[in-house]
Amino acid sequence: MVGIRKIAKEAGFSPATVSRVLKGDPQFAVSKQTREKIIKTAQEFDYHPQNNRRVSQPTRQRQLLVITTHSLEAEAHDPYFAKVHDGIIQEASATNVQVKDFIRFPQAGFSFASARQYDGIIVAGVFTREFYQQLASANPHIVLIDDYRYLPDFDIIRNSYFEETRIVLDQLFARGIKKIAFIGGKIMPMTTTGPSNDSYQDIRVKAYRSWMRDHQLAPMLSERGWLPSDGFNAMNDLLTNRPQAVLIASDQLAVGAYRAISQQQLRIPEDLKVVSYNDSSIAAYLVPSLSSVNPNSLQMGRLAVKLINDRLSNGQQTPVHLTLPAKLTTRESSK
């Protein structure tokens, strides 16, 4: 029976080095070339470690593609997806997975066939159903983040914005507040060449409309873009009806809304209570500090990588839909 010393002599390394490589010691750092030469030599001599297992080749590092609808500029204005992406990177690093490519759409020259080269794909943002179908025809290992449509063929990770919106509205209503407005931003599903005209209702808007209808109250709604200037203009529109409270779909929109409220010489929260979404770092530093719903976006990114790994390792076939609990961080603006 061939032993460690014979393998060491033939490979040209010390017995200690050969032993630690063949045992798979995670604390022992050697070059890739050294590791491969030792394993190849052991296989040539049909060497079997004491646990009677054959020496196996090092596991190939999995490679992921991340696709998103958000530009760098958009992420700078709204860190929600920046945190999602941080979560993806953190979990990939922790599990020895490589995020090989990161593509921001639109990308007119994108080839769906190129998706075959990756082990898995994470999609952050909302694309058309046709886009998902074409992507899946090239690579079925896809996880969608933040799409709230019924898509039974895909793994999807969402947060509980719908439920938490209704909880916040219930709390305001219990305090006698009935004139509640909502500021949102339009979401247009993406294609390779740009936003489509497909209808897509923001889950927060959907929750707000259904709650107002259930309570027989007239909605006060303004949907524009996602920049602070859009929040400023939307708030000015809504102030003509003097709401008692306003829900705002992102902290960045709330920055503009704060400006409009101040210019109208109204006080937060005495004249108007404000609740926002995303709970970014800016929320705690506005004056007064902004109540905002925390979506657990970092964990959404981490779970996306875990779902990819689980599907590849265990052969998971049934699509999984996960909803992470969002929770209101109450600050001065809604007290």
C-alpha distance (Angstrom), angle and dihedral (degrees) to the residues before:
residue distance angle dihedral
M1 . . .
V2 3.81 . .
G3 3.83 113.2 .
I4 3.79 138.1 -161.7
R5 3.83 93.2 -89.7
K6 3.80 92.3 56.3
I7 3.81 91.4 49.6
A8 3.81 90.1 46.8
K9 3.82 92.5 51.1
E10 3.79 94.0 48.3
A11 3.81 94.2 44.2
G12 3.80 93.3 44.5
F13 3.82 98.0 -123.4
S14 3.78 134.8 110.2
P15 3.83 119.2 -87.0
A16 3.81 89.2 -117.6
T17 3.80 92.0 55.9
V18 3.80 92.6 46.7
S19 3.81 92.2 47.5
R20 3.81 94.5 52.1
V21 3.81 93.1 45.9
L22 3.81 93.4 49.4
K23 3.79 91.5 46.7
G24 3.81 89.3 53.2
D25 3.82 93.9 -123.6
P26 3.85 103.6 -168.9
Q27 3.82 91.6 -158.6
F28 3.80 93.7 56.7
A29 3.80 113.5 92.2
V30 3.80 118.6 -157.5
S31 3.76 132.9 150.5
K32 3.78 120.6 -87.8
Q33 3.81 89.9 -116.4
T34 3.82 92.4 53.9
R35 3.79 92.8 48.2
E36 3.79 93.2 48.2
K37 3.83 93.3 47.9
I38 3.80 92.5 51.3
I39 3.80 93.1 47.8
K40 3.81 92.0 46.5
T41 3.81 91.5 50.9
A42 3.81 91.4 48.8
Q43 3.78 90.7 51.3
E44 3.81 92.2 49.1
F45 3.80 89.1 57.3
D46 3.80 91.8 42.3
Y47 3.79 88.9 -121.4
H48 3.80 116.4 -174.0
P49 3.82 120.2 -164.4
Q50 3.80 116.9 -131.8
N51 3.80 91.4 -93.2
N52 3.85 86.1 64.5
R53 3.76 93.4 -120.4
R54 3.73 121.1 134.1
V55 3.78 116.9 -117.7
S56 3.78 108.3 -98.6
Q57 3.75 130.1 -152.2
P58 3.83 116.4 -104.8
T59 3.81 111.9 -87.2
R60 3.80 112.6 -101.6
Q61 3.77 113.0 -114.0
R62 3.80 111.5 -108.7
Q63 3.77 116.5 -121.2
L64 3.78 125.4 -147.1
L65 3.77 135.3 -164.4
V66 3.81 118.2 -148.4
I67 3.80 117.4 -158.4
T68 3.78 122.2 -171.2
T69 3.78 140.7 173.7
H70 3.80 92.5 -145.9
S71 3.78 123.9 97.3
L72 3.79 121.6 -147.7
E73 3.80 88.3 -106.1
A74 3.80 91.7 53.6
E75 3.80 91.3 50.1
A76 3.79 90.2 50.5
H77 3.81 88.9 56.9
D78 3.80 95.1 41.4
P79 3.83 117.7 27.2
Y80 3.81 94.2 -168.2
F81 3.79 94.2 101.9
A82 3.79 92.3 34.5
K83 3.81 86.8 65.1
V84 3.80 90.6 47.0
H85 3.78 88.9 54.0
D86 3.82 91.2 47.2
G87 3.79 88.4 54.7
I88 3.80 91.1 51.4
I89 3.80 91.7 51.6
Q90 3.81 93.6 45.5
E91 3.81 95.1 51.2
A92 3.81 92.9 42.1
S93 3.80 90.4 53.2
A94 3.81 92.1 46.8
T95 3.81 92.7 52.3
N96 3.83 98.5 40.5
V97 3.80 93.0 -108.9
Q98 3.79 121.4 143.6
V99 3.79 121.5 -137.3
K100 3.78 91.3 -148.6
D101 3.79 100.1 178.0
F102 3.79 136.3 16.4
I103 3.81 114.5 -164.5
R104 3.80 124.0 -170.8
F105 3.78 116.0 -157.5
P106 2.96 145.5 -98.5
Q107 3.83 93.3 62.5
A108 3.79 109.0 160.6
G109 3.80 92.9 -170.2
F110 3.80 96.1 51.1
S111 3.81 113.5 135.1
F112 3.80 115.0 -151.5
A113 3.80 88.7 -155.8
S114 3.82 88.8 65.1
A115 3.82 88.4 68.3
R116 3.82 89.3 75.1
Q117 3.81 92.0 75.8
Y118 3.83 92.9 67.4
D119 3.78 129.0 77.8
G120 3.78 91.5 -139.4
I121 3.79 143.6 -4.6
I122 3.80 130.2 -139.3
V123 3.80 117.1 -161.2
A124 3.81 117.5 -161.4
G125 3.79 114.7 -169.8
V126 3.79 134.4 17.9
F127 3.80 123.3 -54.1
T128 3.80 130.4 171.5
R129 3.81 118.9 -85.6
E130 3.80 88.7 -116.1
F131 3.80 90.4 57.0
Y132 3.81 91.2 53.3
Q133 3.80 91.5 48.3
Q134 3.79 93.3 51.2
L135 3.80 91.1 46.4
A136 3.81 92.1 49.5
S137 3.80 91.7 50.2
A138 3.81 87.4 62.9
N139 3.81 98.5 36.8
P140 3.83 124.3 8.6
H141 3.83 95.5 -167.5
I142 3.81 97.7 93.6
V143 3.79 133.0 144.1
L144 3.81 119.3 -167.3
I145 3.80 120.9 -152.6
D146 3.79 122.4 -157.6
D147 3.81 101.5 -1.9
Y148 3.83 110.6 132.6
R149 3.80 100.2 -172.8
Y150 3.78 121.3 107.3
L151 3.81 103.0 -93.4
P152 3.81 105.9 160.6
D153 3.81 95.9 178.8
F154 3.81 97.0 63.2
D155 3.78 140.7 65.6
I156 3.82 105.8 -114.6
I157 3.81 133.7 -171.5
R158 3.80 118.4 -162.3
N159 3.77 138.6 158.5
S160 3.80 128.0 -123.5
Y161 3.81 96.8 -104.4
F162 3.80 90.8 135.8
E163 3.81 94.6 55.6
E164 3.80 94.8 38.7
T165 3.81 91.9 50.3
R166 3.78 90.3 56.4
I167 3.80 90.8 47.0
V168 3.81 91.3 53.3
L169 3.81 90.9 47.9
D170 3.82 90.5 49.3
Q171 3.79 89.9 53.1
L172 3.80 92.9 50.8
F173 3.80 91.7 46.2
A174 3.80 91.3 51.1
R175 3.81 87.5 58.7
G176 3.80 91.4 55.7
I177 3.81 95.5 -99.4
K178 3.82 111.7 140.3
K179 3.81 106.1 150.9
I180 3.79 96.9 79.9
A181 3.79 122.3 162.7
F182 3.80 131.3 -165.1
I183 3.81 130.4 -147.3
G184 3.80 115.3 -163.3
G185 3.78 142.0 161.0
K186 3.77 127.6 -122.4
I187 3.82 117.6 -107.5
M188 3.80 117.1 -155.1
P189 3.83 115.9 -173.0
M190 3.80 110.5 -116.4
T191 3.81 130.0 -121.0
T192 3.80 129.1 -174.4
T193 3.80 90.4 -90.4
G194 3.80 101.2 39.5
P195 3.81 145.1 -65.3
S196 3.79 115.7 -24.9
N197 3.79 129.7 -141.5
D198 3.80 92.0 -117.8
S199 3.78 114.3 134.6
Y200 3.78 115.4 -109.7
Q201 3.79 125.0 166.0
D202 3.79 117.8 -151.9
I203 3.80 108.1 -118.0
R204 3.82 90.4 -128.4
V205 3.79 91.3 54.2
K206 3.79 89.9 47.0
A207 3.80 90.7 53.2
Y208 3.81 92.0 46.2
R209 3.82 94.1 49.6
S210 3.80 93.5 47.3
W211 3.82 92.7 47.4
M212 3.82 93.0 49.2
R213 3.80 90.0 48.2
D214 3.82 91.7 49.3
H215 3.82 89.7 53.0
Q216 3.81 94.1 43.0
L217 3.79 92.0 -119.5
A218 3.80 126.9 142.5
P219 3.82 112.4 -112.1
M220 3.80 118.5 -123.6
L221 3.78 102.6 -159.3
S222 3.79 136.6 164.4
E223 3.82 122.4 178.8
R224 3.79 119.7 -176.0
G225 3.82 130.5 133.3
W226 3.80 130.3 -46.2
L227 3.82 103.1 -104.0
P228 3.82 125.6 105.0
S229 3.81 88.0 -110.4
D230 3.81 89.0 59.2
G231 3.79 89.6 52.9
F232 3.81 89.9 49.5
N233 3.81 93.8 52.0
A234 3.80 94.2 42.4
M235 3.81 92.0 50.7
N236 3.78 91.6 50.3
D237 3.81 89.3 52.9
L238 3.80 92.9 50.6
L239 3.80 95.9 44.7
T240 3.80 89.7 70.8
N241 3.83 85.8 76.0
R242 3.82 93.8 40.8
P243 3.81 102.3 -133.2
Q244 3.80 119.1 -157.3
A245 3.79 92.7 -137.9
V246 3.79 138.6 9.2
L247 3.79 132.7 -155.8
I248 3.81 113.3 -152.0
A249 3.80 122.7 -161.4
S250 3.82 96.8 -135.5
D251 3.79 140.1 13.5
Q252 3.79 90.5 -117.9
L253 3.80 91.2 57.6
A254 3.80 87.3 48.4
V255 3.82 90.5 58.3
G256 3.80 89.5 62.2
A257 3.80 91.9 42.2
Y258 3.81 90.7 54.1
R259 3.80 88.9 55.7
A260 3.79 92.8 51.5
I261 3.81 92.1 48.0
S262 3.80 90.8 50.3
Q263 3.79 92.6 49.9
Q264 3.81 89.2 53.3
Q265 3.83 86.8 54.6
L266 3.80 91.8 -119.6
R267 3.79 123.9 143.3
I268 3.80 129.3 -129.6
P269 3.01 119.4 -111.8
E270 3.84 98.9 -1.3
D271 3.81 95.3 62.5
L272 3.78 100.4 18.7
K273 3.78 131.1 15.1
V274 3.79 117.1 -144.9
V275 3.80 130.5 -157.7
S276 3.79 122.8 177.1
Y277 3.82 140.0 -180.0
N278 3.83 137.5 -116.4
D279 3.84 97.3 38.0
S280 3.80 93.3 -132.6
S281 3.78 122.7 177.8
I282 3.80 90.8 -94.8
A283 3.83 92.1 65.5
A284 3.79 94.6 71.9
Y285 3.83 92.7 50.1
L286 3.79 101.6 50.1
V287 3.80 115.5 101.8
P288 2.93 109.0 -93.2
S289 3.80 94.9 24.0
L290 3.80 112.6 -107.3
S291 3.80 125.1 -115.1
S292 3.80 106.1 -136.5
V293 3.80 138.8 173.6
N294 3.80 112.5 -115.5
P295 3.85 110.2 -140.5
N296 3.82 99.0 -167.6
S297 3.80 88.2 -123.8
L298 3.81 95.7 163.1
Q299 3.80 90.1 58.1
M300 3.81 90.5 47.6
G301 3.79 89.0 61.9
R302 3.79 93.4 46.7
L303 3.80 92.6 49.4
A304 3.80 91.4 51.6
V305 3.80 90.4 61.6
K306 3.81 90.6 44.8
L307 3.81 91.0 53.7
I308 3.81 91.0 50.8
N309 3.81 91.1 49.3
D310 3.80 91.9 47.2
R311 3.78 93.0 50.0
L312 3.82 92.4 49.1
S313 3.82 95.9 43.1
N314 3.79 101.0 40.6
G315 3.77 102.6 27.9
Q316 3.80 92.0 -118.8
Q317 3.80 107.9 -171.9
T318 3.81 106.2 171.5
P319 3.82 111.1 85.0
V320 3.81 114.5 -115.5
H321 3.82 124.0 -144.0
L322 3.81 113.1 -162.9
T323 3.80 125.6 -171.0
L324 3.79 116.6 -165.1
P325 3.80 117.5 -154.7
A326 3.80 114.9 -107.5
K327 3.80 116.8 -157.2
L328 3.79 134.8 -164.3
T329 3.79 117.1 -114.5
T330 3.81 102.0 -152.1
R331 3.81 116.9 -145.5
E332 3.80 136.6 157.5
S333 3.82 98.5 -67.3
S334 3.81 95.0 73.1
K335 3.80 102.4 32.2
